[in-house]
Amino acid sequence: MRTRRLLLAALLSLLLCGMRDPFQPPPDTCQIAQLGNWHFHGAVAGEQPIGIVRDGTGRWYRLIAGETLPTGWRVIAIHQDEMLIGIGKECTPAQWRWQREGTQHAKMDSKRDAF
């Protein structure tokens, strides 16, 4: 009888402590899955370059080196054709490079009518 009470107490304590569901994927604290949803569209040159990115919902951001994105990533460097972000020391990969997408007039050139 005493063993059953101990076993029941152990099971209840595990359930009350918030044991993770083993059938669910582990939480993505680094938000690696969202990397593909962000798009780097270029940079504005100047004394301090400004990177122009768009998230998965279509919201635009103007960022400078050292700023933090809503996901918690930090902008490390901005170049004309790429942007380097730091995801986190405990994350794999710890850094990510976004390449500029498209050209200046890519959208306009892709809608030509054929005669």
Protein Blocks (a to p, Z undefined) as FASTA:
>chain_A
ZZmmmmmmmmmmmmmnopacfkbccddfkommmmmmpccfbdcddfbdcdddddfkopac
dddehiacfkopacfbdcfkbccddfbjkbccfbdcdddedjfklmmmmmcccZZ
